[in-house]
Amino acid sequence: MSFRSRFMATVSAALLSAALVVPQAIAEETKPVIVFAAASLKNALDAISADWQKANEGKSVKTSYAASSALAKQLEQDAPADIFISADLDWMDYVEKKALIDNQTRANLLGNAIVLIAPKDSTATIELKEGADLGKILGDGRLAVGQVTSVPAGKYGKAALEKLGLWSEVENKLAQAESVRAALLLVSRGEAPLGIVYASDAVSDANVKVIATFPASSHPAIIYPIALTTKAGEDAKSFYSFIKSPAAAPHFEKQGFTVLADKKS
């Protein structure tokens, strides 16, 4: 092979190698920020994601919404995620103990309330207090609620019902759903006459109405903690900061959340 032929072969190989490396570098640069977030955050977080992506051209966010329990278990199974936002402290504690988050980034992000909802045309009324006849207004129907042993909204709901002495009359009338949004949908579709969801969920669906709010003293404080995972990259850190910024607060407040002071749980 002549010198010219060897030279051209070397150049061609170098160009081919560069062609393979550059797309890979571009792919790494544009890797989306993956967020695992409690189902109740969907409306607010979708809007916040859109704002961040608009301000950071070429960057993207992909969010998986589900019950905090399911997301925590997915993280434990090594699912790829950069940010985790739980609807309660227990599941954030769980992933922290598993060393799946950057503890220094854990903070209390939001507060919420739980409410009793009914389809928008319902005439049901009740005051949620000890002695209230919840079973009577439920009738032969089911009370839609997140799984009471794992889904945060379901756990809060059960705690409130027990505190008010109402658990025994509805315990056998539950329609337990995989997430709070699934419970909301049961009431929105008219498949359940009543449901327990977050106040923020009720705001998001025009087909339901709040007929009563559970007293804050009837259940543990509802706190949504946020943290970066141990796999988080620079884009994730940027989006994490944006979620906690004053620019994001109005989106949360519009959906009925309370924005909390930035402090570790």
Phi, psi and omega in degrees: 000133182289162177303318180298319180295317178296320180297314181295324179294320179294316178298316181298318179296320180294318179294320179296318179298318179295322181296328179282325183286317184300310178301324179295320179296318179297318181299320180293322182293329185257013178302129182292152172282124182258122183245132170256117185225146176305141186305327183292349182271355191310305185300311182293315184288328175299317180293320179294320178299317180298319179297315182294319180293325178295323181278347181231076184305133180093347179264152180218160179232134173239123184243133175255117181257131178193182174297142181303324179298315181295320180293319179298319179294324178294320176299320180296330179272015176072028175294141182286120178206147181257328184225139176235129175236114182261157178269000174207169182284330185302314184284334172288322175302320183300310182287334176294317179295334178274003180060041182258352180234161173276104186303329182291343181260357181290132180208154173282120185262310189221160171240165182205180176223157174252142185227161174261124182243162177216164175303151188301334181264009180290148177254008183294141177221149179194149171252120184281099179207172178301133180090356179297143183264070181294323180299325182293313182285341176285327178061228179271002182277179181250150177264111181284132182201153174294158179312122189285350179260348185221318182286125184310314181298325178291321178295317177297317181298315179297317180300317181294317180296321178293317180299323182271001179073026184252354186298316185298330183276349179238353184308323181264011180237027183270144168246093186276128184249164184287343177204168180293326178292328176292323176293319177302317182296324179299320179283319180301324180275355181080014180277345175222137182284338181216156177205158176246118180220178174284154176302325180294328178291318180300323179297328187280348186233114182288350182270002177232163175221152178275125177254346176192153177246133179290135178303138180301332181285353184270356182206163177300153179303135181271111183231132177257107176271154178232150176201153170279145174279172180289351181260001187297138177259189184295319179297321179297320179296323178294315181291322176304314179296323180293320179301324183271358186276164176300335180293330181273336186307316181301327179293319177293315183294325178299328181269005176096005177278158171254124179280125185263162176295149182280097176211153183292144179293000000 
